């Protein structure tokens, strides 16, 4: 039986949307860098890569194909772009793994990218009929996070405490160099706006680290932030994921092919699951996707050694964690998107690469990546750490 293993991983640092080092860099350029370095780290010949599957939300066109060519892969390497909102990077890995297992491909890249700076928030039009059927389908995600906080009694204080812990964990991991081996250095041209004259200029910049986190965050500082949607609401700039830009890629191979080439895989893709939920509480999607995934593999919550559940908002990830009974000590151990940032289509790929690296450090065996998805869905992927 064929098996899909992950043999390498590379990503850019995450830069602040609009104000960071990637604010003048396109999705395809960032993706090209991530793919190029993931393939180099895998030690495979670029001509042997059959396909590139990349998640991307805030862009149009086939970013995966463009990124593959910019990475220096040959014209014979194909590319396909996946958009399942915030699960796109994980979905891309699942699609790539299925191509290896079911269709006989030996080497495929799974990736994810998004530039909120360059392309904005994306969007695909509207439908009066869908609005009539599901009035909440178009509800902004920040509003759904407020709904979750109110409906499931996730207090503002609880959200702020969690957000502080995310910042602390991320700062500690960054100081300990735990992201160092993931991140590639990228030279960019950055747009700078003069605060007084508003004149724009382009300067040379380098993105070689995550720049979104706020290690000096305090609980008092978080408490002083006003809710984005006004008094009586919950979501602030401090307890939500940060808009950011970045790209990540992994190289996926058939296990016997990796063995034939003398490569030591990071881990194996074991499966994934999707589930739907009410659009107005889309943040709790993992509550439905994770049990479906575990049931299909004969597993329970306690069988999983390490969890990466995307921190879109503190309200939804807290509710999901507590509802499922996940041990906080195994959950987002190096911080999450509240501190690190969340380029929509990239995050699922980043979480996968990171949990495999952290899983090896902790001698974990079974790990899960999960996230909520706009429109009312959840996704979860199961991996084995080698």
C-alpha positions in Angstrom: 0.0 0.0 0.0 1.3 3.4 -1.0 2.0 6.1 1.7 2.6 9.8 1.5 5.4 11.2 3.6 6.7 14.7 4.1 10.4 15.0 3.5 11.0 18.7 3.8 9.5 22.0 4.8 10.3 25.7 4.3 8.5 29.0 4.9 9.0 32.7 4.9 8.7 34.7 8.0 5.3 36.3 8.6 5.2 40.0 7.9 2.6 42.5 9.0 0.0 43.2 6.3 0.3 46.7 4.7 3.2 47.7 7.0 5.6 44.8 6.8 8.4 43.5 4.6 6.1 41.8 2.1 3.7 44.7 1.6 5.0 45.1 -2.0 5.5 41.4 -2.8 3.0 39.3 -4.7 1.6 36.0 -3.7 3.4 34.1 -6.5 6.7 35.7 -5.6 6.5 34.6 -2.0 5.3 31.2 -2.9 8.1 30.8 -5.4 10.7 31.3 -2.6 9.0 28.8 -0.3 8.7 26.1 -3.0 12.3 26.7 -4.2 13.7 26.2 -0.7 11.5 23.3 0.2 12.6 21.4 -2.9 16.3 22.3 -2.2 15.9 21.0 1.4 14.4 17.8 0.1 17.5 17.1 -2.1 15.3 15.9 -5.0 15.9 17.0 -8.6 13.3 19.7 -9.4 12.5 17.9 -12.7 11.1 15.0 -10.6 8.4 17.2 -9.0 5.2 16.3 -10.8 2.8 18.8 -9.4 2.4 21.8 -7.0 -0.8 22.2 -5.1 -1.1 25.5 -3.2 -3.7 27.0 -1.0 -4.4 30.7 -1.6 -7.5 32.8 -0.6 -6.8 36.5 -1.3 -5.9 36.3 -5.0 -7.2 35.2 -8.3 -5.6 33.0 -11.0 -3.5 29.9 -10.7 -0.9 31.1 -8.1 0.5 27.5 -7.7 1.5 27.2 -11.4 3.1 30.7 -11.3 4.9 29.9 -8.0 6.2 26.6 -9.4 7.8 28.4 -12.4 9.2 31.2 -10.2 10.7 28.5 -8.0 12.8 27.3 -10.9 10.8 24.1 -11.4 10.7 23.0 -15.0 7.8 23.7 -17.4 6.8 20.0 -17.0 5.8 20.6 -13.4 2.1 21.4 -13.2 0.3 23.5 -10.6 -3.2 23.8 -9.1 -4.5 26.4 -6.6 -7.0 25.5 -3.8 -9.3 27.9 -2.0 -11.2 26.5 1.0 -10.7 29.7 3.0 -8.5 29.3 6.1 -8.0 25.5 5.6 -6.5 26.0 2.1 -2.9 25.2 3.0 -4.0 22.0 4.8 -6.4 21.1 2.0 -3.4 21.5 -0.5 -1.4 19.0 1.5 -4.3 16.6 1.5 -4.8 16.9 -2.2 -1.1 16.4 -2.9 -0.9 13.4 -0.6 -4.0 11.9 -2.3 -2.3 12.3 -5.7 0.7 10.4 -4.4 -1.3 7.6 -2.7 -4.1 7.2 -5.2 -2.8 8.3 -8.6 0.8 7.0 -8.5 2.7 10.3 -8.4 6.0 10.1 -6.6 6.8 13.7 -5.7 4.4 16.6 -5.2 4.7 19.9 -3.4 1.9 21.0 -1.0 2.0 24.7 -0.2 0.1 27.7 1.0 0.4 31.5 0.5 -1.4 34.7 1.0 -0.6 38.4 0.7 -3.3 40.5 2.5 -1.2 43.5 1.6 -1.0 42.9 -2.1 -4.4 41.5 -3.0 -6.7 42.6 -0.1 -9.3 40.3 1.4 -10.4 38.6 -1.8 -14.1 38.0 -2.4 -16.3 36.1 -4.9 -19.4 38.2 -5.3 -22.8 37.5 -3.7 -26.1 35.7 -4.2 -29.5 37.0 -3.2 -30.8 33.4 -3.1 -28.0 32.2 -0.8 -28.6 35.2 1.4 -32.3 34.3 1.6 -31.4 30.7 2.4 -28.6 31.4 4.9 -28.7 35.1 6.0 -25.5 34.6 8.1 -23.4 33.2 5.3 -21.8 36.5 4.5 -21.3 37.5 8.1 -17.8 38.9 8.6 -15.6 36.4 10.6 -15.0 38.9 13.4 -18.8 39.0 13.9 -19.0 35.2 14.0 -16.3 35.2 16.7 -18.4 37.6 18.8 -21.3 35.3 18.3 -19.3 32.3 19.6 -18.1 34.3 22.6 -21.7 35.3 23.5 -23.4 32.1 22.7 -20.9 29.8 24.5 -20.1 32.2 27.3 -16.4 32.7 26.5 -15.6 35.8 28.6 -13.5 38.7 27.4 -11.1 38.0 30.3 -10.7 34.4 29.3 -9.9 35.4 25.7 -7.4 38.0 26.8 -5.7 35.5 29.2 -5.4 33.0 26.3 -4.1 35.7 23.9 -1.4 36.7 26.4 -0.3 33.0 26.7 -0.1 32.8 22.9 2.2 35.8 22.9 4.3 34.3 25.7 4.6 30.9 24.1 5.5 32.4 20.8 8.1 34.8 22.3 9.7 31.9 24.2 9.8 29.7 21.1 11.3 32.5 19.1 13.9 33.2 21.7 14.8 29.5 21.9 15.2 29.5 18.1 12.4 27.0 17.5 11.3 28.7 14.2 14.9 29.3 12.9 15.1 26.1 10.9 11.7 26.7 9.3 12.3 30.2 8.0 14.1 31.2 4.8 15.5 34.7 4.3 13.8 36.7 1.5 15.0 40.0 0.1 12.2 42.3 -0.8 11.3 45.8 -2.0 9.1 47.3 0.7 6.8 50.2 0.4 7.2 52.9 3.0 4.8 55.8 3.6 6.0 59.0 5.3 3.8 59.6 8.3 3.9 63.4 7.8 3.9 64.0 4.1 2.3 60.6 3.1 4.9 60.3 0.3 5.6 56.7 -0.8 9.0 55.3 -1.4 10.4 51.8 -2.1 13.2 50.6 0.1 15.3 47.3 0.2 14.2 45.0 3.0 14.8 41.5 4.3 12.2 39.2 5.8 14.0 36.6 7.8 11.9 36.2 11.0 8.3 36.5 12.1 7.6 40.2 12.8 4.0 40.3 13.9 4.3 39.2 17.5 4.2 41.5 20.5 6.4 40.0 23.2 5.8 43.0 25.5 2.1 42.3 25.7 0.5 42.5 29.1 -2.9 41.5 30.4 -3.6 45.1 31.4 -2.7 46.3 27.9 -5.1 43.7 26.4 -7.9 44.7 28.7 -7.6 48.3 27.6 -8.2 47.5 24.0 -11.7 48.4 22.8 -13.8 45.8 21.0 -13.7 46.3 17.2 -17.5 46.1 16.9 -18.2 48.4 19.8 -19.3 48.2 23.5 -20.6 44.9 24.7 -18.7 42.9 22.1 -15.6 40.8 22.7 -13.1 40.8 19.8 -10.2 43.2 19.9 -6.9 43.6 18.0 -5.3 41.7 20.9 -7.4 38.5 20.9 -7.7 37.9 17.2 -5.2 36.7 14.6 -3.2 39.3 12.9 -3.5 40.1 9.2 -0.2 39.1 7.7 1.7 38.0 4.5 3.7 34.8 4.0 4.2 31.5 2.2 5.1 27.9 3.2 5.7 24.6 1.3 6.3 21.0 2.0 7.6 18.3 -0.4 5.5 15.1 -0.3 6.8 11.8 -1.6 5.7 8.2 -1.7 7.4 6.4 1.2 9.2 3.8 -0.8 10.5 6.4 -3.2 11.9 8.4 -0.2 13.5 5.2 1.1 15.0 4.4 -2.4 16.6 7.9 -2.4 17.9 7.5 1.1 15.8 10.4 2.5 14.6 10.6 6.1 11.0 11.8 6.1 9.7 14.2 8.8 6.4 12.3 9.0 3.5 10.9 7.1 0.1 12.2 6.1 -2.5 9.8 7.5 -5.8 11.5 6.6 -8.1 14.5 7.0 -11.7 15.3 7.4 -14.0 18.3 6.7 -17.3 19.1 8.5 -19.9 21.9 8.2 -21.5 24.0 10.8 -23.7 27.1 11.1 -22.1 30.0 9.3 -22.7 32.4 12.2 -20.5 30.3 14.4 -18.0 29.1 11.8 -15.2 29.3 14.4 -16.3 26.1 16.2 -15.9 24.0 13.0 -13.1 22.0 14.6 -15.5 20.7 17.2 -17.2 18.7 14.3 -14.2 18.0 12.1 -11.9 16.6 14.7 -14.2 13.8 16.0 -15.0 12.8 12.5 -11.2 12.5 11.7 -10.4 10.6 14.9 -13.4 8.2 14.5 -12.3 7.2 11.0 -8.8 6.3 12.4 -10.0 4.6 15.6 -8.5 7.3 17.8 -9.6 9.4 20.8 -8.6 12.9 21.9 -6.0 11.5 24.4 -4.3 9.5 21.7 -3.0 12.7 20.1 0.3 13.9 21.4 0.3 17.4 20.0 -2.3 19.8 18.5 -2.1 22.8 16.3 -5.5 24.4 16.1 -5.4 27.7 14.3 -6.0 30.8 16.5 -8.3 32.7 14.2 -9.9 34.2 17.3 -9.4 33.4 21.0 -13.1 32.8 21.5 -13.4 30.0 18.9 -10.1 28.2 19.7 -10.8 28.3 23.4 -14.3 27.0 23.0 -13.1 24.2 20.6 -10.2 23.2 22.9 -12.4 23.1 26.0 -15.4 21.4 24.3 -13.2 18.7 22.9 -11.3 18.2 26.2 -7.8 18.9 24.7 -5.0 19.2 27.2 -3.7 22.9 27.1 -0.2 21.6 27.6 -0.4 19.8 24.2 -2.2 22.6 22.4 -0.5 25.4 20.3 2.6 24.9 22.5 4.7 27.6 20.7 1.9 30.1 20.3 -0.5 30.5 17.4 -1.9 33.0 14.9 -2.9 35.5 17.6 0.9 36.1 18.0 2.4 34.8 14.8 0.0 35.9 12.2 -2.5 34.3 9.8 -2.0 34.6 6.0 -5.2 32.7 5.2 -4.1 30.3 2.6 -0.7 29.7 4.1 -1.5 28.8 7.7 -2.5 25.2 7.2 0.8 24.5 5.6 2.8 26.3 8.3 0.9 24.5 11.1 1.7 21.1 9.4 5.4 21.8 9.0 5.7 23.2 12.5 3.9 20.5 14.3 6.1 17.9 12.6 9.3 19.7 13.7 8.0 20.3 17.2 6.6 16.8 17.4 10.1 15.4 16.7 11.5 17.6 19.5 9.0 16.3 21.9 9.1 12.7 20.7 5.4 12.9 19.7 3.9 10.3 17.5 0.4 11.3 16.4 -0.3 15.0 15.8 -3.4 16.9 14.5 -3.7 20.2 12.6 -7.1 21.8 12.6 -8.9 25.1 11.9 -12.2 26.8 11.5 -13.3 27.9 8.0 -15.3 30.9 6.8 -18.8 30.1 5.7 -19.2 27.5 8.5 -16.8 24.6 8.3 -14.0 23.0 10.1 -11.0 20.9 8.9 -8.6 18.5 10.6 -5.6 16.6 9.4 -3.8 13.7 11.1 -0.1 13.1 10.7 2.5 10.7 12.1 5.8 12.0 13.3 9.0 10.1 12.4 
